[in-house]
Amino acid sequence: MNIEKKAPVAWGLLSAWRFFLSWIVLSGHILWFSKPAWAIFFDSLSGKSAVIGFLLVSGFSIASSLERDETGFYRRRLLRIYPLYFFAILFACVLELASGGELRLPGKILNSSGLVTTAGNLLLLQTFIVKPIQFDGPVWSLSVEVFFYLLAPLFVLLGRRTLLVIIVVSALSFIAPKHADWGIAYWAFTRFNALNYLWCWLLGFLLWNDRRPLIVCSAAIGVPMVLFAEATPELFAVVTYSLSVVLLLVVRKITVPSLTQTICNYLGDLSYPLYLFHLPSFILAYELGIRRPLLLVLVALSITVTAYYTIDRHLKNKYLNPLLFRRANRDVVRGSSVDVGNSARSRSPVTPGT
């Protein structure tokens, strides 16, 4: 890939954008409980396009992380993704047990997944071997994103043309009609989410290092794909996708004031737990008798903030970070008071996954 000296990146803008993408996904799920006008509007921006936006930003930030330092890459990803993920799955499992096997919501029926599915979700095997746990459906994308993390060092070694070929194959899989009666091989090709969504993650990955016209034009292929991948796509799906691409193209050309950067970074920190915890939070609140949508959202935000501070800040930094980065922590204690788990190296922006 063509690597050149890069201007500073306004990561705060991407952090705030990830929070907004989480809000789009949240809005789609609030419609299972009620149908407020604001949720209908945000849902029209498309939850699927929001996930695509997450993956674009993820590919971009992972390319940055690998360029900055490949040492400990997998440990950094594990520390960033798994602690919050584990407790989100545990939360959903408790709700499943409390439901007695089935939960009937105004706009959705949720069924308990069973021990095998739960174990598969804990091991990030959903969409590969087992189905996503229904009481926290958004976790389907985490297994796909982690799979891309595993392949990321390999993508660094591949040439631009090879990556573009992979993008084209993935794009074809994404837009291909899903017909089980066309044969098992075809069905597997079009239903393999890791392949279906690789194109957008790789586009973000390429946009970090290479902004030549061919790459930029390749990013534009997502517009018709987002429009026509479903029979009835959400009204403004293409807007969500396009804004995600535009942000990646201009994020080195924008300067963000210090206070704004701080606020945006905080929103970015909350975006991942919000993505993971909002649906089980809605379910808990609904089962406790809360029906007003804004109160449901307030419960979800409260649980999100609590999870962030107890798991991502306290548990991770006090126990898990020393376990995975013991030597690095000793160096930090000697040289500064900044915790490695919160350092720029270990906190590059990621999607809901990340």
C-alpha positions as a Python dict, from the first residue, in 0.01 Angstrom:
ca = {
    (1, 'M'): (0, 0, 0),
    (2, 'N'): (109, 356, -58),
    (3, 'I'): (219, 496, 281),
    (4, 'E'): (296, 864, 309),
    (5, 'K'): (330, 1118, 585),
    (6, 'K'): (-15, 1189, 720),
    (7, 'A'): (-174, 1495, 874),
    (8, 'P'): (-308, 1465, 1231),
    (9, 'V'): (-643, 1288, 1252),
    (10, 'A'): (-942, 1444, 1427),
    (11, 'W'): (-1028, 1119, 1600),
    (12, 'G'): (-1285, 1298, 1813),
    (13, 'L'): (-1511, 1344, 1510),
    (14, 'L'): (-1502, 972, 1438),
    (15, 'S'): (-1572, 903, 1806),
    (16, 'A'): (-1881, 1124, 1802),
    (17, 'W'): (-1989, 965, 1475),
    (18, 'R'): (-1967, 619, 1631),
    (19, 'F'): (-2197, 736, 1910),
    (20, 'F'): (-2445, 863, 1652),
    (21, 'L'): (-2430, 530, 1465),
    (22, 'S'): (-2504, 352, 1795),
    (23, 'W'): (-2801, 585, 1838),
    (24, 'I'): (-2936, 481, 1498),
    (25, 'V'): (-2918, 115, 1599),
    (26, 'L'): (-3080, 197, 1934),
    (27, 'S'): (-3364, 379, 1756),
    (28, 'G'): (-3441, 73, 1547),
    (29, 'H'): (-3474, -142, 1857),
    (30, 'I'): (-3688, 103, 2053),
    (31, 'L'): (-3950, 45, 1783),
    (32, 'W'): (-3994, -307, 1920),
    (33, 'F'): (-4141, -146, 2234),
    (34, 'S'): (-4304, 174, 2108),
    (35, 'K'): (-4313, 390, 1797),
    (36, 'P'): (-4214, 747, 1885),
    (37, 'A'): (-4167, 981, 1590),
    (38, 'W'): (-3802, 1051, 1673),
    (39, 'A'): (-3717, 679, 1667),
    (40, 'I'): (-3892, 631, 1332),
    (41, 'F'): (-3684, 915, 1188),
    (42, 'F'): (-3351, 784, 1313),
    (43, 'D'): (-3443, 431, 1209),
    (44, 'S'): (-3491, 563, 854),
    (45, 'L'): (-3113, 625, 854),
    (46, 'S'): (-3078, 244, 858),
    (47, 'G'): (-2931, 21, 1124),
    (48, 'K'): (-2757, -181, 855),
    (49, 'S'): (-2589, 131, 719),
    (50, 'A'): (-2491, 220, 1075),
    (51, 'V'): (-2313, -116, 1110),
    (52, 'I'): (-2143, -55, 776),
    (53, 'G'): (-2034, 284, 907),
    (54, 'F'): (-1895, 118, 1219),
    (55, 'L'): (-1695, -122, 1005),
    (56, 'L'): (-1560, 156, 783),
    (57, 'V'): (-1432, 344, 1088),
    (58, 'S'): (-1301, 19, 1238),
    (59, 'G'): (-1095, -65, 930),
    (60, 'F'): (-958, 289, 923),
    (61, 'S'): (-858, 288, 1290),
    (62, 'I'): (-715, -65, 1286),
    (63, 'A'): (-489, 29, 993),
    (64, 'S'): (-375, 325, 1203),
    (65, 'S'): (-314, 103, 1507),
    (66, 'L'): (-108, -148, 1310),
    (67, 'E'): (99, 123, 1147),
    (68, 'R'): (168, 284, 1482),
    (69, 'D'): (266, -38, 1662),
    (70, 'E'): (197, -403, 1577),
    (71, 'T'): (337, -521, 1910),
    (72, 'G'): (58, -647, 2132),
    (73, 'F'): (-206, -579, 1866),
    (74, 'Y'): (-422, -882, 1954),
    (75, 'R'): (-393, -815, 2327),
    (76, 'R'): (-503, -455, 2275),
    (77, 'R'): (-804, -568, 2072),
    (78, 'L'): (-896, -834, 2328),
    (79, 'L'): (-877, -581, 2611),
    (80, 'R'): (-1083, -328, 2417),
    (81, 'I'): (-1358, -561, 2297),
    (82, 'Y'): (-1408, -854, 2529),
    (83, 'P'): (-1467, -732, 2890),
    (84, 'L'): (-1774, -523, 2802),
    (85, 'Y'): (-1886, -787, 2553),
    (86, 'F'): (-1869, -1066, 2812),
    (87, 'F'): (-2088, -879, 3061),
    (88, 'A'): (-2336, -779, 2790),
    (89, 'I'): (-2384, -1146, 2698),
    (90, 'L'): (-2412, -1234, 3068),
    (91, 'F'): (-2676, -962, 3110),
    (92, 'A'): (-2874, -1099, 2816),
    (93, 'C'): (-2850, -1455, 2952),
    (94, 'V'): (-2994, -1348, 3288),
    (95, 'L'): (-3285, -1184, 3108),
    (96, 'E'): (-3339, -1501, 2905),
    (97, 'L'): (-3360, -1711, 3220),
    (98, 'A'): (-3599, -1463, 3380),
    (99, 'S'): (-3824, -1465, 3073),
    (100, 'G'): (-3894, -1837, 3102),
    (101, 'G'): (-3795, -1906, 2744),
    (102, 'E'): (-4002, -1653, 2550),
    (103, 'L'): (-4060, -1280, 2569),
    (104, 'R'): (-4343, -1114, 2378),
    (105, 'L'): (-4282, -748, 2305),
    (106, 'P'): (-4525, -524, 2114),
    (107, 'G'): (-4316, -547, 1799),
    (108, 'K'): (-4106, -861, 1846),
    (109, 'I'): (-4104, -1210, 1996),
    (110, 'L'): (-3774, -1312, 2154),
    (111, 'N'): (-3684, -1672, 2232),
    (112, 'S'): (-3417, -1804, 2463),
    (113, 'S'): (-3115, -1930, 2275),
    (114, 'G'): (-3007, -2232, 2476),
    (115, 'L'): (-2675, -2331, 2629),
    (116, 'V'): (-2493, -2411, 2305),
    (117, 'T'): (-2587, -2079, 2145),
    (118, 'T'): (-2492, -1891, 2461),
    (119, 'A'): (-2154, -2063, 2475),
    (120, 'G'): (-2100, -1989, 2106),
    (121, 'N'): (-2178, -1621, 2163),
    (122, 'L'): (-1938, -1604, 2456),
    (123, 'L'): (-1670, -1743, 2223),
    (124, 'L'): (-1762, -1492, 1949),
    (125, 'L'): (-1878, -1766, 1714),
    (126, 'Q'): (-2219, -1618, 1633),
    (127, 'T'): (-2296, -1602, 1259),
    (128, 'F'): (-2015, -1857, 1206),
    (129, 'I'): (-2138, -2158, 1402),
    (130, 'V'): (-2433, -2043, 1614),
    (131, 'K'): (-2699, -1773, 1591),
    (132, 'P'): (-2667, -1443, 1776),
    (133, 'I'): (-2836, -1444, 2114),
    (134, 'Q'): (-3178, -1287, 2056),
    (135, 'F'): (-3187, -1086, 2378),
    (136, 'D'): (-2886, -890, 2252),
    (137, 'G'): (-2912, -919, 1875),
    (138, 'P'): (-2663, -642, 1788),
    (139, 'V'): (-2375, -866, 1901),
    (140, 'W'): (-2391, -1042, 1564),
    (141, 'S'): (-2150, -785, 1422),
    (142, 'L'): (-1887, -833, 1694),
    (143, 'S'): (-1786, -1180, 1577),
    (144, 'V'): (-1749, -1048, 1222),
    (145, 'E'): (-1536, -756, 1335),
    (146, 'V'): (-1313, -975, 1554),
    (147, 'F'): (-1262, -1203, 1253),
    (148, 'F'): (-1138, -899, 1059),
    (149, 'Y'): (-903, -818, 1349),
    (150, 'L'): (-752, -1164, 1321),
    (151, 'L'): (-685, -1110, 950),
    (152, 'A'): (-570, -747, 979),
    (153, 'P'): (-191, -819, 997),
    (154, 'L'): (-230, -1026, 681),
    (155, 'F'): (-410, -742, 503),
    (156, 'V'): (-112, -517, 579),
    (157, 'L'): (105, -751, 371),
    (158, 'L'): (-130, -766, 72),
    (159, 'G'): (-101, -525, -218),
    (160, 'R'): (-362, -266, -305),
    (161, 'R'): (-484, -457, -613),
    (162, 'T'): (-530, -776, -416),
    (163, 'L'): (-733, -594, -154),
    (164, 'L'): (-947, -435, -425),
    (165, 'V'): (-1018, -779, -572),
    (166, 'I'): (-1125, -902, -227),
    (167, 'I'): (-1347, -595, -193),
    (168, 'V'): (-1517, -669, -525),
    (169, 'V'): (-1581, -1034, -431),
    (170, 'S'): (-1720, -928, -93),
    (171, 'A'): (-1939, -661, -255),
    (172, 'L'): (-2086, -915, -495),
    (173, 'S'): (-2166, -1143, -203),
    (174, 'F'): (-2329, -851, -19),
    (175, 'I'): (-2565, -755, -301),
    (176, 'A'): (-2637, -1104, -435),
    (177, 'P'): (-2998, -1218, -385),
    (178, 'K'): (-3037, -1460, -94),
    (179, 'H'): (-3204, -1769, -241),
    (180, 'A'): (-3160, -2096, -54),
    (181, 'D'): (-3308, -2292, -346),
    (182, 'W'): (-3012, -2194, -570),
    (183, 'G'): (-2792, -2454, -404),
    (184, 'I'): (-2603, -2498, -79),
    (185, 'A'): (-2279, -2347, -213),
    (186, 'Y'): (-2456, -2034, -337),
    (187, 'W'): (-2654, -2001, -15),
    (188, 'A'): (-2336, -2029, 194),
    (189, 'F'): (-2162, -1769, -27),
    (190, 'T'): (-2439, -1513, 15),
    (191, 'R'): (-2512, -1583, 384),
    (192, 'F'): (-2153, -1567, 514),
    (193, 'N'): (-2157, -1234, 698),
    (194, 'A'): (-1781, -1218, 737),
    (195, 'L'): (-1755, -1211, 358),
    (196, 'N'): (-2064, -994, 306),
    (197, 'Y'): (-1927, -711, 521),
    (198, 'L'): (-1556, -740, 448),
    (199, 'W'): (-1581, -487, 165),
    (200, 'C'): (-1666, -192, 391),
    (201, 'W'): (-1407, -283, 655),
    (202, 'L'): (-1136, -314, 388),
    (203, 'L'): (-1240, 18, 231),
    (204, 'G'): (-1182, 186, 565),
    (205, 'F'): (-855, -1, 597),
    (206, 'L'): (-741, 122, 255),
    (207, 'L'): (-854, 479, 316),
    (208, 'W'): (-606, 511, 602),
    (209, 'N'): (-305, 463, 376),
    (210, 'D'): (-425, 526, 24),
    (211, 'R'): (-656, 799, -107),
    (212, 'R'): (-589, 775, -477),
    (213, 'P'): (-892, 820, -703),
    (214, 'L'): (-937, 447, -753),
    (215, 'I'): (-976, 391, -380),
    (216, 'V'): (-1212, 685, -341),
    (217, 'C'): (-1420, 562, -634),
    (218, 'S'): (-1426, 215, -478),
    (219, 'A'): (-1574, 367, -164),
    (220, 'A'): (-1852, 508, -380),
    (221, 'I'): (-1963, 157, -478),
    (222, 'G'): (-2128, 133, -139),
    (223, 'V'): (-2396, 381, -243),
    (224, 'P'): (-2583, 151, -484),
    (225, 'M'): (-2513, -149, -263),
    (226, 'V'): (-2671, 13, 40),
    (227, 'L'): (-2966, 118, -174),
    (228, 'F'): (-3032, -215, -341),
    (229, 'A'): (-2906, -480, -99),
    (230, 'E'): (-3257, -515, 43),
    (231, 'A'): (-3593, -512, -127),
    (232, 'T'): (-3711, -226, 94),
    (233, 'P'): (-3408, -37, 228),
    (234, 'E'): (-3457, 236, 485),
    (235, 'L'): (-3527, 575, 331),
    (236, 'F'): (-3198, 747, 418),
    (237, 'A'): (-2966, 444, 429),
    (238, 'V'): (-2737, 593, 167),
    (239, 'V'): (-2701, 914, 370),
    (240, 'T'): (-2559, 725, 667),
    (241, 'Y'): (-2314, 537, 449),
    (242, 'S'): (-2208, 844, 251),
    (243, 'L'): (-2146, 1055, 562),
    (244, 'S'): (-1929, 777, 705),
    (245, 'V'): (-1713, 779, 391),
    (246, 'V'): (-1696, 1158, 377),
    (247, 'L'): (-1580, 1173, 740),
    (248, 'L'): (-1295, 933, 666),
    (249, 'L'): (-1194, 1148, 369),
    (250, 'V'): (-1192, 1481, 555),
    (251, 'V'): (-1091, 1376, 907),
    (252, 'R'): (-731, 1486, 843),
    (253, 'K'): (-840, 1827, 718),
    (254, 'I'): (-1045, 1936, 1018),
    (255, 'T'): (-921, 2079, 1346),
    (256, 'V'): (-1140, 2017, 1649),
    (257, 'P'): (-1123, 2255, 1950),
    (258, 'S'): (-991, 2098, 2269),
    (259, 'L'): (-1321, 2105, 2461),
    (260, 'T'): (-1513, 1966, 2165),
    (261, 'Q'): (-1252, 1694, 2126),
    (262, 'T'): (-1295, 1596, 2491),
    (263, 'I'): (-1673, 1576, 2458),
    (264, 'C'): (-1652, 1379, 2134),
    (265, 'N'): (-1401, 1135, 2282),
    (266, 'Y'): (-1630, 1073, 2577),
    (267, 'L'): (-1923, 1003, 2345),
    (268, 'G'): (-1697, 765, 2155),
    (269, 'D'): (-1611, 586, 2479),
    (270, 'L'): (-1982, 536, 2545),
    (271, 'S'): (-2066, 425, 2191),
    (272, 'Y'): (-1947, 65, 2234),
    (273, 'P'): (-2123, -9, 2566),
    (274, 'L'): (-2434, 167, 2432),
    (275, 'Y'): (-2431, -61, 2129),
    (276, 'L'): (-2392, -371, 2349),
    (277, 'F'): (-2622, -288, 2639),
    (278, 'H'): (-2912, -87, 2496),
    (279, 'L'): (-3134, -378, 2391),
    (280, 'P'): (-3108, -584, 2711),
    (281, 'S'): (-3153, -257, 2903),
    (282, 'F'): (-3477, -191, 2713),
    (283, 'I'): (-3594, -544, 2792),
    (284, 'L'): (-3516, -507, 3162),
    (285, 'A'): (-3692, -171, 3184),
    (286, 'Y'): (-3995, -298, 2992),
    (287, 'E'): (-4027, -602, 3218),
    (288, 'L'): (-4015, -369, 3519),
    (289, 'G'): (-4319, -188, 3381),
    (290, 'I'): (-4156, 108, 3206),
    (291, 'R'): (-4335, 186, 2882),
    (292, 'R'): (-4248, 545, 2782),
    (293, 'P'): (-3975, 536, 2516),
    (294, 'L'): (-3772, 823, 2659),
    (295, 'L'): (-3763, 650, 2997),
    (296, 'L'): (-3650, 330, 2826),
    (297, 'V'): (-3368, 527, 2665),
    (298, 'L'): (-3279, 687, 2998),
    (299, 'V'): (-3246, 341, 3155),
    (300, 'A'): (-3028, 227, 2865),
    (301, 'L'): (-2803, 532, 2897),
    (302, 'S'): (-2775, 484, 3274),
    (303, 'I'): (-2673, 119, 3235),
    (304, 'T'): (-2434, 218, 2955),
    (305, 'V'): (-2256, 474, 3172),
    (306, 'T'): (-2246, 232, 3466),
    (307, 'A'): (-2099, -44, 3249),
    (308, 'Y'): (-1841, 194, 3107),
    (309, 'Y'): (-1712, 308, 3446),
    (310, 'T'): (-1731, -26, 3628),
    (311, 'I'): (-1609, -255, 3349),
    (312, 'D'): (-1419, -49, 3095),
    (313, 'R'): (-1253, 190, 3340),
    (314, 'H'): (-1229, 9, 3673),
    (315, 'L'): (-1223, -367, 3609),
    (316, 'K'): (-1022, -343, 3291),
    (317, 'N'): (-764, -95, 3415),
    (318, 'K'): (-719, -235, 3765),
    (319, 'Y'): (-715, -608, 3689),
    (320, 'L'): (-718, -704, 3321),
    (321, 'N'): (-479, -444, 3189),
    (322, 'P'): (-198, -541, 3432),
    (323, 'L'): (-257, -906, 3345),
    (324, 'L'): (-215, -849, 2971),
    (325, 'F'): (34, -562, 2978),
    (326, 'R'): (234, -622, 3295),
    (327, 'R'): (568, -507, 3157),
    (328, 'A'): (418, -203, 2986),
    (329, 'N'): (246, -105, 3310),
    (330, 'R'): (575, -116, 3501),
    (331, 'D'): (726, 121, 3246),
    (332, 'V'): (427, 355, 3281),
    (333, 'V'): (447, 359, 3661),
    (334, 'R'): (811, 463, 3638),
    (335, 'G'): (762, 729, 3373),
    (336, 'S'): (412, 876, 3409),
    (337, 'S'): (73, 841, 3574),
    (338, 'V'): (-106, 758, 3252),
    (339, 'D'): (-255, 413, 3252),
    (340, 'V'): (-160, 200, 2954),
    (341, 'G'): (-519, 89, 2912),
    (342, 'N'): (-619, 450, 2849),
    (343, 'S'): (-315, 546, 2645),
    (344, 'A'): (-345, 659, 2285),
    (345, 'R'): (-184, 334, 2181),
    (346, 'S'): (-454, 113, 2330),
    (347, 'R'): (-751, 341, 2266),
    (348, 'S'): (-752, 390, 1892),
    (349, 'P'): (-1113, 438, 1783),
    (350, 'V'): (-1301, 114, 1721),
    (351, 'T'): (-1666, 5, 1635),
    (352, 'P'): (-1928, -183, 1841),
    (353, 'G'): (-1768, -300, 1815),
    (354, 'T'): (-1499, -127, 1870),
}
